Amino acid sequence: MATQRELVADLCDGSADAQTLAAVFDRVHQAWQEQPQATAPDALIALFGLAVGDLLIRRVPGLGWVLVSDDHVGELALTHFSAEVAVFPLSAVAERWRTGRAGWLLAYVEQVVAAVHSEVGTGAGSGASGGTGTGTGAGAGRPAGAAD
């Protein structure tokens, strides 16, 4: 994951804040769509999903990466050490990549930050539902990040 983080830092000119990351995502997604025979976007989705997750970790103390799995599939997610909340930034990026929706990232980050703060009791948000890609309990909120 260190290589992906270095690549994001380079793409963002060293500043992977939400506004810069959102602009880079939109620019890369647009360039990818314009390719006549675009390759599968899995590596780009993973790259931006990791970057969004890292951004959320910087914004919400106590969030950290975990592997959430059921009997068949594992997925990287963020959980908070003091609340039963799970955030799935890679799923959020994958859904937005498929729908081709530009300009979503800033609102998503703010929604997730507010929802997690609300869930952990810091009073900075409006709940952990509403399509923010958060949920309570293991695997709740699926499909994670599928809607705004």
GROMACS elastic network, one bead per residue, 0.5 to 0.9 nm:
[ bonds ]
;  ai    aj funct       b0    kb
    1     4     6  0.52060   500
    1     5     6  0.62772   500
    1     6     6  0.87140   500
    1    47     6  0.87570   500
    1    50     6  0.81070   500
    2     5     6  0.50921   500
    2     6     6  0.62295   500
    2     7     6  0.86798   500
    3     6     6  0.50967   500
    3     7     6  0.62323   500
    3     8     6  0.87215   500
    4     7     6  0.50526   500
    4     8     6  0.62461   500
    4     9     6  0.86189   500
    4    46     6  0.86185   500
    4    47     6  0.58536   500
    4    48     6  0.88120   500
    4    50     6  0.78662   500
    4    51     6  0.82652   500
    5     8     6  0.51452   500
    5     9     6  0.61814   500
    5    10     6  0.86398   500
    5    47     6  0.78042   500
    5    50     6  0.77916   500
    5    51     6  0.69563   500
    5    54     6  0.88766   500
    6     9     6  0.50449   500
    6    10     6  0.62039   500
    6    11     6  0.86510   500
    6    14     6  0.88330   500
    7    10     6  0.50552   500
    7    11     6  0.61400   500
    7    12     6  0.85312   500
    7    47     6  0.83543   500
    8    11     6  0.50000   500
    8    12     6  0.60029   500
    8    13     6  0.84034   500
    8    14     6  0.80574   500
    8    15     6  0.89322   500
    8    16     6  0.71240   500
    8    21     6  0.82432   500
    8    47     6  0.74149   500
    8    48     6  0.78213   500
    8    51     6  0.69058   500
    9    12     6  0.51091   500
    9    13     6  0.59577   500
    9    15     6  0.63865   500
    9    16     6  0.61102   500
   10    13     6  0.50103   500
   10    14     6  0.57911   500
   10    15     6  0.85370   500
   11    14     6  0.75877   500
   11    15     6  0.88603   500
   11    16     6  0.85672   500
   11    21     6  0.85338   500
   11    24     6  0.69848   500
   12    15     6  0.53742   500
   12    16     6  0.55373   500
   12    17     6  0.83262   500
   12    20     6  0.61217   500
   12    21     6  0.64399   500
   12    23     6  0.88380   500
   12    24     6  0.67463   500
   13    16     6  0.78529   500
   13    20     6  0.87816   500
   15    20     6  0.69140   500
   15    21     6  0.81988   500
   16    19     6  0.80845   500
   16    20     6  0.60097   500
   16    21     6  0.55252   500
   16    51     6  0.77571   500
   16    55     6  0.74305   500
   17    20     6  0.54939   500
   17    21     6  0.60007   500
   17    22     6  0.84888   500
   17    55     6  0.69836   500
   18    21     6  0.51448   500
   18    22     6  0.59444   500
   18    23     6  0.85927   500
   18    52     6  0.80980   500
   18    55     6  0.71222   500
   18   105     6  0.74014   500
   18   106     6  0.59686   500
   18   109     6  0.73639   500
   19    22     6  0.51671   500
   19    23     6  0.63063   500
   19    24     6  0.87273   500
   19   105     6  0.82224   500
   19   106     6  0.64546   500
   20    23     6  0.51872   500
   20    24     6  0.62043   500
   20    25     6  0.85746   500
   21    24     6  0.51106   500
   21    25     6  0.60175   500
   21    26     6  0.85883   500
   21    48     6  0.83751   500
   21    51     6  0.79158   500
   21    52     6  0.79911   500
   21   105     6  0.79757   500
   21   106     6  0.86794   500
   22    25     6  0.51229   500
   22    26     6  0.62185   500
   22    27     6  0.86119   500
   22   102     6  0.86472   500
   22   103     6  0.68141   500
   22   104     6  0.76379   500
   22   105     6  0.53127   500
   22   106     6  0.63433   500
   23    26     6  0.52363   500
   23    27     6  0.61615   500
   23    28     6  0.86382   500
   23   103     6  0.78400   500
   23   105     6  0.87530   500
   24    27     6  0.50544   500
   24    28     6  0.60144   500
   24    29     6  0.83725   500
   25    28     6  0.52590   500
   25    29     6  0.59313   500
   25    30     6  0.84328   500
   25    48     6  0.72008   500
   25   102     6  0.83737   500
   25   103     6  0.88380   500
   25   105     6  0.82322   500
   26    29     6  0.51685   500
   26    30     6  0.60425   500
   26    31     6  0.86010   500
   26   101     6  0.85165   500
   26   102     6  0.56626   500
   26   103     6  0.68669   500
   26   104     6  0.89519   500
   26   105     6  0.89204   500
   27    30     6  0.52242   500
   27    31     6  0.62404   500
   27    32     6  0.86300   500
   28    31     6  0.51162   500
   28    32     6  0.60883   500
   28    33     6  0.86325   500
   28    44     6  0.87050   500
   29    32     6  0.50315   500
   29    33     6  0.61862   500
   29    34     6  0.86930   500
   29    44     6  0.87617   500
   29    97     6  0.72060   500
   29   100     6  0.76527   500
   29   102     6  0.83594   500
   30    33     6  0.51208   500
   30    34     6  0.63158   500
   30   100     6  0.83492   500
   30   102     6  0.85873   500
   31    34     6  0.51693   500
   31    35     6  0.66996   500
   32    35     6  0.54978   500
   32    36     6  0.89401   500
   32    38     6  0.62398   500
   32    39     6  0.82930   500
   32    41     6  0.82796   500
   33    36     6  0.79134   500
   33    37     6  0.89358   500
   33    38     6  0.69203   500
   33   100     6  0.84750   500
   34    37     6  0.86855   500
   34    38     6  0.78783   500
   35    38     6  0.50730   500
   35    39     6  0.85643   500
   38    41     6  0.80167   500
   39    42     6  0.88213   500
   40    43     6  0.78283   500
   40    44     6  0.86920   500
   41    44     6  0.52807   500
   41    45     6  0.60185   500
   41    46     6  0.85935   500
   41    94     6  0.87257   500
   41    97     6  0.82167   500
   42    45     6  0.50953   500
   42    46     6  0.61484   500
   42    47     6  0.85428   500
   42    94     6  0.82597   500
   43    46     6  0.51316   500
   43    47     6  0.60833   500
   43    48     6  0.87060   500
   44    48     6  0.61538   500
   44    49     6  0.82879   500
   45    48     6  0.53296   500
   45    49     6  0.57871   500
   45    50     6  0.84073   500
   45    90     6  0.66908   500
   45    91     6  0.85946   500
   45    93     6  0.60286   500
   45    94     6  0.57621   500
   45    97     6  0.73928   500
   46    50     6  0.59988   500
   46    51     6  0.84825   500
   46    90     6  0.62097   500
   46    93     6  0.81660   500
   46    94     6  0.83257   500
   47    50     6  0.53982   500
   47    51     6  0.63306   500
   47    52     6  0.88101   500
   47    90     6  0.86474   500
   48    52     6  0.60427   500
   48    53     6  0.84504   500
   48    89     6  0.85869   500
   48    90     6  0.74751   500
   48    93     6  0.67942   500
   49    52     6  0.51717   500
   49    53     6  0.61326   500
   49    54     6  0.85677   500
   49    88     6  0.84382   500
   49    89     6  0.51613   500
   49    91     6  0.75044   500
   49    92     6  0.74935   500
   49    93     6  0.56080   500
   49    94     6  0.78972   500
   50    53     6  0.50607   500
   50    54     6  0.60692   500
   50    55     6  0.85183   500
   50    76     6  0.89500   500
   50    89     6  0.72442   500
   50    90     6  0.67724   500
   51    54     6  0.50987   500
   51    55     6  0.61127   500
   51    56     6  0.86407   500
   51    89     6  0.87239   500
   52    55     6  0.50348   500
   52    56     6  0.62445   500
   52    57     6  0.86842   500
   52    89     6  0.62009   500
   52    90     6  0.80154   500
   52    93     6  0.82617   500
   52   105     6  0.83279   500
   52   109     6  0.77368   500
   53    56     6  0.50672   500
   53    57     6  0.62229   500
   53    58     6  0.87204   500
   53    64     6  0.85889   500
   53    65     6  0.79487   500
   53    77     6  0.80330   500
   53    78     6  0.70700   500
   53    87     6  0.84072   500
   53    88     6  0.80233   500
   53    89     6  0.56042   500
   53    90     6  0.78297   500
   54    58     6  0.63285   500
   54    59     6  0.87062   500
   54    64     6  0.85643   500
   54    65     6  0.86625   500
   55    58     6  0.51518   500
   55    59     6  0.63139   500
   55    60     6  0.87376   500
   55   109     6  0.82129   500
   56    60     6  0.59554   500
   56    61     6  0.87401   500
   56    63     6  0.75894   500
   56    78     6  0.86731   500
   56    89     6  0.89264   500
   56   109     6  0.68618   500
   56   112     6  0.78978   500
   56   113     6  0.69714   500
   57    60     6  0.52750   500
   57    61     6  0.63209   500
   57    62     6  0.74122   500
   57    63     6  0.52294   500
   57    64     6  0.63190   500
   57    65     6  0.85066   500
   57    78     6  0.80774   500
   58    61     6  0.66402   500
   58    63     6  0.83779   500
   59    63     6  0.88560   500
   59   109     6  0.89924   500
   59   113     6  0.70221   500
   60    63     6  0.60597   500
   60    80     6  0.87602   500
   60   113     6  0.65111   500
   60   116     6  0.77316   500
   60   117     6  0.74913   500
   61    64     6  0.85705   500
   61    80     6  0.82938   500
   62    79     6  0.80204   500
   62    80     6  0.52138   500
   62    81     6  0.56409   500
   62    82     6  0.74525   500
   63    78     6  0.59814   500
   63    79     6  0.53503   500
   63    81     6  0.66930   500
   63   116     6  0.89794   500
   64    77     6  0.81302   500
   64    78     6  0.51974   500
   64    79     6  0.56621   500
   64    80     6  0.64494   500
   64    81     6  0.78530   500
   65    76     6  0.67103   500
   65    77     6  0.57100   500
   65    79     6  0.66410   500
   66    75     6  0.83112   500
   66    76     6  0.58042   500
   66    77     6  0.54434   500
   66    78     6  0.59276   500
   66    79     6  0.68180   500
   67    74     6  0.61545   500
   67    75     6  0.55166   500
   67    77     6  0.60771   500
   67    78     6  0.83790   500
   68    73     6  0.83863   500
   68    74     6  0.55132   500
   68    75     6  0.53066   500
   68    76     6  0.61981   500
   68    77     6  0.63742   500
   68    78     6  0.89138   500
   68    86     6  0.88259   500
   68   138     6  0.73173   500
   68   139     6  0.69006   500
   69    72     6  0.72489   500
   69    73     6  0.54946   500
   69    75     6  0.61627   500
   69    76     6  0.86681   500
   69   138     6  0.86312   500
   69   139     6  0.78256   500
   70    73     6  0.56976   500
   70    74     6  0.66052   500
   70   139     6  0.82062   500
   71    74     6  0.84551   500
   75    88     6  0.80267   500
   75    90     6  0.84225   500
   75    91     6  0.87957   500
   76    88     6  0.69159   500
   76    89     6  0.82258   500
   76    90     6  0.73444   500
   77    86     6  0.64240   500
   77    87     6  0.55373   500
   77    89     6  0.67965   500
   77    90     6  0.77493   500
   78    85     6  0.81073   500
   78    86     6  0.55553   500
   78    88     6  0.64053   500
   78    89     6  0.78112   500
   79    82     6  0.88308   500
   79    83     6  0.78562   500
   79    84     6  0.73188   500
   79    85     6  0.56090   500
   79    87     6  0.64569   500
   80    83     6  0.55674   500
   80    84     6  0.69331   500
   80    85     6  0.61552   500
   80    86     6  0.73374   500
   80   116     6  0.81366   500
   80   120     6  0.80215   500
   81    84     6  0.80177   500
   81    85     6  0.88703   500
   82    85     6  0.87613   500
   82   120     6  0.66086   500
   83    86     6  0.89461   500
   83   116     6  0.86304   500
   83   119     6  0.67602   500
   83   120     6  0.55190   500
   83   121     6  0.88687   500
   83   136     6  0.79660   500
   83   137     6  0.88883   500
   84   119     6  0.80940   500
   84   120     6  0.84576   500
   84   135     6  0.77462   500
   84   137     6  0.51366   500
   84   138     6  0.75362   500
   85   116     6  0.71110   500
   85   119     6  0.72419   500
   85   120     6  0.83887   500
   85   128     6  0.78508   500
   85   134     6  0.62594   500
   85   135     6  0.52189   500
   85   137     6  0.61781   500
   85   138     6  0.78618   500
   85   139     6  0.89993   500
   85   140     6  0.80859   500
   86   116     6  0.88191   500
   86   133     6  0.77661   500
   86   134     6  0.52219   500
   86   135     6  0.53720   500
   86   136     6  0.63320   500
   86   137     6  0.72125   500
   86   138     6  0.70883   500
   86   139     6  0.69558   500
   86   140     6  0.70828   500
   86   141     6  0.76191   500
   86   144     6  0.87540   500
   87   112     6  0.78141   500
   87   116     6  0.87404   500
   87   132     6  0.80975   500
   87   133     6  0.52965   500
   87   135     6  0.69057   500
   87   141     6  0.80218   500
   87   144     6  0.69192   500
   87   145     6  0.78404   500
   88    91     6  0.55082   500
   88    92     6  0.64228   500
   88    93     6  0.89370   500
   88   133     6  0.58262   500
   88   134     6  0.70716   500
   88   141     6  0.87043   500
   88   142     6  0.85261   500
   88   143     6  0.86043   500
   88   144     6  0.53135   500
   88   145     6  0.64239   500
   89    93     6  0.61872   500
   89    94     6  0.85349   500
   89   133     6  0.72069   500
   89   144     6  0.76020   500
   89   145     6  0.67826   500
   90    93     6  0.51535   500
   90    94     6  0.60925   500
   90    95     6  0.86375   500
   90   144     6  0.85874   500
   90   145     6  0.83203   500
   91    95     6  0.61204   500
   91    96     6  0.86070   500
   91   133     6  0.81806   500
   91   143     6  0.74074   500
   91   144     6  0.57208   500
   91   145     6  0.58428   500
   91   146     6  0.70720   500
   92    95     6  0.53163   500
   92    96     6  0.63297   500
   92    97     6  0.85770   500
   92   108     6  0.86139   500
   92   132     6  0.86219   500
   92   133     6  0.67301   500
   92   143     6  0.86011   500
   92   144     6  0.61841   500
   92   146     6  0.57476   500
   92   147     6  0.79745   500
   93    96     6  0.51892   500
   93    97     6  0.59723   500
   93    98     6  0.86432   500
   93   105     6  0.85796   500
   93   145     6  0.76346   500
   93   146     6  0.87546   500
   94    97     6  0.50309   500
   94    98     6  0.62765   500
   94    99     6  0.87578   500
   94   145     6  0.87191   500
   94   146     6  0.85142   500
   95    98     6  0.52313   500
   95    99     6  0.63197   500
   95   100     6  0.85409   500
   95   144     6  0.89732   500
   95   145     6  0.72070   500
   95   146     6  0.56533   500
   95   147     6  0.80531   500
   96    99     6  0.51379   500
   96   100     6  0.58653   500
   96   101     6  0.56842   500
   96   102     6  0.79706   500
   96   104     6  0.77192   500
   96   105     6  0.89474   500
   96   145     6  0.86375   500
   96   146     6  0.77496   500
   96   147     6  0.86312   500
   97   100     6  0.51762   500
   97   101     6  0.70703   500
   97   102     6  0.88941   500
   98   101     6  0.81212   500
  101   104     6  0.66942   500
  102   105     6  0.80790   500
  103   106     6  0.70798   500
  103   107     6  0.80996   500
  104   107     6  0.57568   500
  104   108     6  0.61750   500
  104   109     6  0.88331   500
  104   148     6  0.83011   500
  105   108     6  0.50488   500
  105   109     6  0.61732   500
  105   110     6  0.86742   500
  106   109     6  0.53210   500
  106   110     6  0.63520   500
  106   111     6  0.86681   500
  107   110     6  0.51748   500
  107   111     6  0.60379   500
  107   112     6  0.85727   500
  107   148     6  0.83120   500
  108   111     6  0.51107   500
  108   112     6  0.61205   500
  108   113     6  0.85163   500
  108   132     6  0.65035   500
  108   133     6  0.84759   500
  108   145     6  0.83857   500
  108   148     6  0.70236   500
  109   112     6  0.52633   500
  109   113     6  0.60791   500
  109   114     6  0.85687   500
  109   132     6  0.84793   500
  110   113     6  0.51425   500
  110   114     6  0.61110   500
  110   115     6  0.85164   500
  111   114     6  0.52149   500
  111   115     6  0.60311   500
  111   116     6  0.85702   500
  111   125     6  0.78742   500
  111   126     6  0.85521   500
  111   128     6  0.87915   500
  111   130     6  0.88055   500
  111   131     6  0.87755   500
  111   132     6  0.58389   500
  111   133     6  0.89141   500
  111   148     6  0.85264   500
  112   115     6  0.50129   500
  112   116     6  0.60023   500
  112   117     6  0.83810   500
  112   125     6  0.87108   500
  112   128     6  0.76730   500
  112   132     6  0.53849   500
  112   133     6  0.69829   500
  112   134     6  0.67818   500
  113   116     6  0.53587   500
  113   117     6  0.60828   500
  113   118     6  0.85274   500
  113   124     6  0.81052   500
  113   125     6  0.74007   500
  114   117     6  0.51745   500
  114   118     6  0.60996   500
  114   119     6  0.86005   500
  114   123     6  0.82707   500
  114   124     6  0.54274   500
  114   126     6  0.62942   500
  114   127     6  0.72942   500
  114   128     6  0.80276   500
  115   118     6  0.50778   500
  115   119     6  0.61263   500
  115   120     6  0.86896   500
  115   124     6  0.78072   500
  115   125     6  0.51353   500
  115   126     6  0.58334   500
  115   129     6  0.71411   500
  115   130     6  0.89317   500
  115   132     6  0.73980   500
  115   134     6  0.73040   500
  116   120     6  0.61165   500
  116   121     6  0.84252   500
  116   122     6  0.86492   500
  116   124     6  0.84291   500
  116   125     6  0.73399   500
  116   127     6  0.74279   500
  116   128     6  0.61994   500
  116   134     6  0.74438   500
  117   120     6  0.52725   500
  117   121     6  0.60762   500
  117   122     6  0.51035   500
  117   123     6  0.60888   500
  117   124     6  0.52684   500
  117   125     6  0.57652   500
  117   126     6  0.85475   500
  117   127     6  0.82157   500
  117   128     6  0.86543   500
  118   121     6  0.51129   500
  118   122     6  0.58298   500
  118   124     6  0.56572   500
  118   126     6  0.60085   500
  118   127     6  0.53240   500
  118   128     6  0.69300   500
  119   122     6  0.77238   500
  119   123     6  0.81962   500
  119   125     6  0.81321   500
  119   126     6  0.86842   500
  119   127     6  0.62429   500
  119   128     6  0.60760   500
  119   136     6  0.84582   500
  120   123     6  0.80716   500
  121   124     6  0.80574   500
  122   125     6  0.80881   500
  123   126     6  0.80268   500
  125   128     6  0.83183   500
  126   129     6  0.84312   500
  127   130     6  0.78814   500
  128   131     6  0.83666   500
  128   132     6  0.71318   500
  128   133     6  0.83608   500
  128   134     6  0.57064   500
  128   135     6  0.58927   500
  128   136     6  0.75519   500
  128   141     6  0.88602   500
  129   132     6  0.62632   500
  129   133     6  0.78194   500
  129   134     6  0.65115   500
  129   135     6  0.64874   500
  129   136     6  0.89284   500
  129   141     6  0.75872   500
  130   133     6  0.82883   500
  130   134     6  0.86379   500
  130   147     6  0.81506   500
  130   148     6  0.70561   500
  131   134     6  0.73116   500
  131   141     6  0.76620   500
  131   144     6  0.76034   500
  131   145     6  0.61097   500
  131   146     6  0.67292   500
  131   148     6  0.50102   500
  132   135     6  0.83782   500
  132   141     6  0.83941   500
  132   144     6  0.76315   500
  132   145     6  0.56550   500
  132   146     6  0.81186   500
  132   147     6  0.70958   500
  132   148     6  0.60339   500
  133   141     6  0.61036   500
  133   142     6  0.75172   500
  133   143     6  0.76465   500
  133   146     6  0.69370   500
  133   147     6  0.77931   500
  133   148     6  0.83836   500
  134   140     6  0.74935   500
  134   141     6  0.55268   500
  134   142     6  0.83947   500
  134   144     6  0.67293   500
  134   145     6  0.74125   500
  135   138     6  0.82152   500
  135   139     6  0.74728   500
  135   142     6  0.78505   500
  135   144     6  0.82061   500
  136   139     6  0.78048   500
  136   140     6  0.55174   500
  136   141     6  0.71720   500
  137   140     6  0.54668   500
  137   141     6  0.86492   500
  138   141     6  0.89914   500
  139   142     6  0.64292   500
  139   143     6  0.89202   500
  139   144     6  0.86236   500
  140   143     6  0.83587   500
  140   144     6  0.80755   500
  141   144     6  0.53724   500
  141   145     6  0.79624   500
  142   145     6  0.76745   500
  142   146     6  0.78621   500
  143   146     6  0.56022   500
  143   147     6  0.86347   500
  144   147     6  0.81117   500
  145   148     6  0.72645   500
